[in-house]
């Protein structure tokens, strides 16, 4: 049984193969219309979603399967005190595959530990959103013809943006990718993600635009802010409009994970370089390819070994601080000891 928790769970070769499969489904949908007949997908959404949930459900229905859907965490037994681990154990008895969105960082890793069927992370807090990355990668490859030798601008909320974090992890493994990080200092990419990146940082969208092959716009996410005054101050930091688009190459492609608020003006929508609605369609086909791949997978998903560490996870949004009976566990990466759930750099205990 295999799961998808992080986009880098897929090797570069597997990612290319999944893009190839998605392209074949797009070209020959009739070949796949009964591929999942008799199979059930459970979509568990503990926070609001329109595109991702409906994309998964449309994908499964297009493959001939059926869907069990929970659209609001307030209607689940977690409101009665049921643990996430028990919820997943139960849902595994009803479905053949699970896709879950959860507001808590690391919740997907916890769920994957207890699932009895293939599990897909549909977004866990500000941590990861791997299937959006699959949509992004498919869009980039389809629109530019390659996944190499590209200058990629990431604009907006780079601190809390799980879509940005996932995309960087995947594209940084491709040849000749250079990143331009466009954000106010308060929303800059976390330091731990800069390790090994070919990247430059700027606060100016206008300065960055002429050099970009891809511009990935993001909204400033109100739901990630504890300080709402800070959100109000930063929410309109970057607005892409038709005037600014004149600074970009004719080959530029503009992506956005959606929903947008004010960060892309409507006058950009008819520009041939705007790809964010195409992105939605590419995402559905990539989720079809993912469902088929995981349902047919035989090998288990590898799990990084836990190590002893005298310290703690500093992330208050981590599942180890939000779910009862979830231990603090740690893994060693090439640069640090990190929380096994949310990957925040662990804080060692202070010596007396």
N, C-alpha and C positions, 0 to 999 in steps of 0.2 A: 504494500500500500504506500502511496506517495502523497505528500502534501505540498502546497505552495504557501509559504509564509512570507518570503522575501523574494524579490525578483531575481536576486543572485543565486537562488536555489536552482535556477536553470543555467546550465553552461552556455557559453556563446554559441556553440554548435546546436544545442537544444533550442535556443531562442530562434536561430535561423530556421530550424526545421519547423518550429511552431508557426513562424511567419509564412513559410511555404504552405503548410497545411491550411492556415487561414485564407491564403490567397486562392487555394484550390477550392475551398468551400465557397468563397465569393464567386468564383467562376462556374462552379458546378453544384449549386445548392441541392438539386434533386438527388444527387448521389448520397447525401447525408441526412435526408429528411426522416429516415427511420433508424438512424444509428444508435439512438438512446431509447428506443421504444421499450417500455416496461421499467425504465429507470426513473428514480425520483431525486430531484435536487431540493434541498432545504435551504432557503435564504433566511438567515437570522440577522436582522438589522436592529441593533440596539441604539442607533442614532439615525437621524433623518438622512434619506437618500432618495433621489429620483432616478438619475441616470444609471448608477451602478447596479442598483437592485433590479430595475427593469431590463437592463442589458443582460444580466445573468438569466433572468426569467425568460426573456425573449430567446436567448441563446439555447436554453434547454428545450423550450417548446419547438424551436426550429429544428432541433435534432430528434423530435418525436417523443421526448420525455415529458414528464409532468413535474409540477412545482408545489412544494409546501412552503408557504411564505409567512414569516413573522415580520411585520413592518414597524413595530413599535415596542421597544423594550418594556414599556409600562404595562403591556399586556402579557408579559411572560412571568413565569414563576420566580424569577429573580426578585420581583417586588415582594414576594413572600419570604425572601431570605435564602432561596436556593442558590447554591454556588454555581459559578460558570462551569466548573468541571462536571458537576452533576447534570446541568442542562445539556452539555455536549454528549455525555454518555447516553442520555435519554433520546436525544434527537438522532443519534447514530442508529438507534433501533428502528427508526421510521424511514430513513432516507438512505440513498446509495452514495450521496456526495453532499457536502455542506459548504456553503459560502457564508461567511459571517463578517459583519462590520460591527466594531465596538469602539466606544470613545476612550478606552483605557489603553495606554501604551503596553505592549507585551501580551495583551489578552489573546492574540492569535496563537502565540507560542504555547500559552497555557492550554488553549482549546485543542491544539494539535496533539498535545501529550495525552489527552483523554479520548480523542475521537476513535471510533471503530470503523470509520469509512474515510475516503479521501477528503481532505479539508483544504479550503481555499480562503486565504486572508483577503477580505474585501475592504480592508482599511482598519488599522488599529491605532486610534488616537493620532498623535503627530508622528508616529513611528514609521510605518510603511503602508504603501498602497500598490502592491505588485501588479494587480491586473490593470490598473490605470497605466502603469509603465508598459505593459504589453501593448495596450492601445497606442501609447505614444511611440513606441519603437516601430510598430507596424505602420503608423502614419509617416514617420520619418523615412523609413525604407521605401514605402510606396511612392511618396511625393518627391524624394530626391534620388531614388535609385540606389542608395547605399547607406551603410551604418559606419562609415569611416571618413576620416579627413573632413570633419565638419567643425565649424565654430558655432557653439550653442550658447545662446544667452538665456539666463534664468532670471526672471524679473518679479520682484514683489516680496512675498513672505517666504524667505529662504530658511528661517529659523524653525517655524512650526510646520512648514509645507511638506507633508509626507510624500506627495507626488514628486516633488523636487528631489527629496532624499533618495527615493527609489530609482528615479531616472539617472541621477548621477552615478549611483552604484553600478548600474548596468552599462551606461555609455562609457564610463571610465575604463572598462575592459576592452573597448573597441579601439582600433588603431587610429591615431591621428585626430583624436577628439580634444578640442580646446574649449574650456568653459569661460564665459564672462558672467560674473555674479553681480547682478544689479539689484541693490536693495539699500534702504536706510541702515545705518549702523545697528539700530535696535533689532532689526530683523535679518541680520547677516547669517550666512551659513555657519552652523556650529563648527568650532575649531577642529573637532575630531574627524570631520568629514573632509577636511582640506588635505589630509595626509596623502601624498602621492599624486594629487590632482595637478594637471596643467591648467591653471586658472588665474584670472585677474579679477579684482573687485573694483566696482565703481558705483557711485550713487547717481550717475547720469545716464538715463535711457538714450538721450539724444547722442551722446558720445559713443555709445555702444552700437547703436543700430547699423551704421554703415558697414561694419565688419562681420555681421551675423549671417549665417546660413539658416539657423533656426532661432526663433524667439519664442520662449516658453513663458507665457504670462500666467501669473497666479493672483488670486484675490488675497487680501489680508483677512484672515479668518477670525471673525469676531468670537467664535466659540472657543478659541484657544487662549484668549486673553483673560487673565485674572484682573487686570487693571483696565477698565473700560475707557478711562480718559486717554490712556496711551493708544488704545484702538482708534478712538475718534481722531486723534492727531495723525495717525499713520495710514488710515484706511484709503485715502486718495493720494498716496505718495506718487503713484505712477498711473497715468491714464494714456493708453495708446489710442490715437485718433488718426484720421486720414492725413492730417498735416504732418504728423510725425512719421507716418508710413512712407512719405516721400523720401525720407532719409535712408530707407532700406533698399537692398538690392532687389532687382526684379525676380531673382531666384529665391528670395527670402520666403520662408514658410512660418506662419504664426500659429502656434498651438496654445491651448488652454484646457485644463482638465475639467472646467465648468463645475459648479455654476459661476458665471461672472456676475459682478455687481456693477462697479463703475470703471473697472480697469481696462476694458476695451469698449470704445464708443461704438454705437450702432453703425456709424458711417464707415467702419472698417469691414462690415460683414460682406459687402459686395465686392471687395477687393479679391482678385483671384489668388492672392497669397494667403488669405485667411483660411485656415484648415481645421478650425476647432469643431465645426459641425461634421466634417468628414471624419474627424477623429472619433466621434461617437459611433459612427457606422463601422469603422475599422475595429473599434473596441468590442463590438458584438461578435464579430467573426473571430477575433482572437480569443474571446471567452468560450466560443464554441470549440475552437481548437484545444484550449486548455482542458475543458471538460472531457473531451474525447481522450486526450493524452493521459489524464489522471485516472480515468476509469479503466484504461487499458494498461496502466503501469503495474509492473510486478514487484519492482524493488522498493524497499523501504526508504523513506526520507532519512538521510543521515542526521545525527544530532551531535552537536559539539559537546565534548565531555565537560562536566562541571568540575571545578577545582576548588580546593579549600582556600578561603580568603578571610582574613580578619578585617571586615569593613562593612560597608552598606551601600545600597543604591541611593543616589541623591535625588532621583527623579520622583517628585510627589505624585505624578500622574501614572507611575508604573503600576502594573497589576499586582506586584508584590506588596504594595501599600494599600491597595483598594479591595482586594479579595481576601477573605479570611482563609487561613490555613495555607496560604501560598508562601513558601519559604523564599528568603533571599538566596539566590544562587548566582554563581559567577563563572565566567569563561575567560580564557586568555586569548587575546588577539595579538597580531604582530606588534601593536603599539601600546597596548594597555590591558589591564584587567577590567572587564565590563560586566554589567548586569546581564545574566543569561536571558532575561525576559525582554527588556527594552533597549539593551546595548548602551545605556549610559555608562560613562566611565565611573568605576567604583571609587568610593572614598575610603581610604584606610582608617582604621581606628586610631585615635590619638594616643600616644604613649603617655603614661603617667609621669 
